[in-house]
Amino acid sequence: MKHDKIVLTAKDILEKPFKTDTRGYRPQEVDSFLDIIIRDYVEYEKVFDSLMVENEKLTEEIKNLNQEIRVLNDSMEVMKEGTKEITNLDILRRISNLEKKVYDE
């Protein structure tokens, strides 16, 4: 997955044609410098891709933790009632929350 603002790829840099004239730069120096740029660019792409994967994993983990917080808050509400008798509605609510947690993952 690439970011929308990244225009060039390493291949674009490598295959970029340049016009030459009699007073131009030395092609070997330009090529060696472009080789360094390409290596850096490839490394940036790897870092960017790994960060995107890590971001997706962390986003999913946050979603799961938020869901777990909701379940725990619901459990706390039931426990706060303490002396009240647990009704079928409370049991069904717990089952529903557990099913959501199991099947939404």
TARASUL-V562580 format. One record per pair of residues at least 4 apart in sequence whose ideal C-beta (glycine too) atoms are under 6 Angstrom apart, sorted by the first residue. I is the first residue (numbers start at 0). J is the second residue. D is the distance in whole Angstrom. If there is no record, write none. Layout:
I/J/D, I/J/D
This chain:
0/51/5, 1/5/6, 7/11/4, 7/12/6, 9/37/5, 9/40/5, 9/41/5, 10/14/6, 12/36/6, 12/37/5, 13/37/6, 19/23/5, 24/29/5, 26/30/6, 66/100/6, 70/96/5, 70/100/6, 73/96/6, 77/89/6, 85/89/5, 98/102/6, 99/103/5
